[in-house]
Amino acid sequence: MIKFYYHPSPNPAKVALFLEEAGLDYETVPVDTRKGEQHAPDFLKINPNAKTPALTDGAATLFDSNAILIYLSEKTGKFLPPAGDENRAQLLSWLMFVATGIGPYSGQCVHFRHVAPEPKAYAVNRYTYEAERHWGILNDRLGAQEWMVGGEYTIADMSVWGWARAVPFILGEKAWEMLPNVKRHLDAINARPAAARAEALKAKFAFKTEMDDEAKKAMFPQNARLATA
């Protein structure tokens, strides 16, 4: 049985979508990051980086959402062009673009816009600019074709979807005016039954929603260094 370690945030959402699209049997193990459960010793044995998602499949243990997507695609033979195909190369490139660009810059944009204390103008400008630039690249790509790669729905689309759901929170309420092609892509995936099931997963668990001092301590442990500086 696959065990899927989950929190309702962009990266786990990608994996939830694949599991539902592929019709795989899995057990969801909630990890409440605002309670600090990602730092528990048992979870660190699965992901030493203390992040969700993670996944175990028999003896196989995986972390990082894009690694999990590749593993599951290869395991099932679904949503992945064959090895050696030119579309496989494109898929890997775009998948890593989301992993190294969209995710990190969007995450830092959210952090500095919504969480970090003042002064933060420089950081907000830098990360908002980079997030907008990266999303603009995806918008151009999706303006030229329906799906990210090869005219077919793949794990590259699932990876984009995980973050696209949060675009207004990342970039502001007018973000969709700048990114109409990303919005069209998001709507197309949202219309799929598997996406509705993936979104509904969060309602099965009572995750903490307050960003109180306990949550900040769990999610931003680096702040402890400021207190002793």
Disulfide bonds with the S-S distance in Angstrom:
none
